[in-house]
Amino acid sequence: MKAYSNTLKSNSIYQSMSRKDNCYDNSIIENFFGVMKQEMYYGCVYYSYEE
């Protein structure tokens, strides 16, 4: 793990998470995309496969 961290540092790459992640970390963006799909995709009525 230390070699991995040193490689990131030497390439000016910073890790974004400094703690153990859980299922709630991504819930905000998952909710955003869920609402976006609901409003943009599921709100349309398609009458054929070509549409």
N, C-alpha and C positions, 0 to 999 in steps of 0.2 A: 504494500500500500504506500509505503514511503517513496519507493521508486516512481510509482504512478504520480504521486503528488509533486515530486521534483520535476518530472517530465512536463507536467502541466505548467508549473512555475517557469521553467526555462523557455516555454513557448508563449508566455504571457496569457495563459488561459486560467480563468478562475472558476472554481467549483461553485455552483449556485446553492447547493444544499449542504448545511453543516450539521444536520441532525438526521435521525432516522425518519424516513417518510412514512406516511400512513394514507389510508384511503381518502381522507378529507383534504389532502393537499391539492388535489386536482379538481375538486368538486366545483369550484367557481367557474373554471373554463369549460368543464363538461356541461354545466348548466347553461352557459352562454351559447355553446354550439347546439345544444338541444333545443333551446328557444329559437335560435336562428333557423335551424332546419324545419322546425314546426311552422314558422311564419313564412319562410321562403319556398320550401319544397312541398310540405304536406298541405299547404293552403291552396295549391293549384289543382285544377281538375284537368286531367288528360283524357282525351277521348280515343286515342289510339297509341300504339307502341311507338309510332314514328314521332309523335309530339314529344 
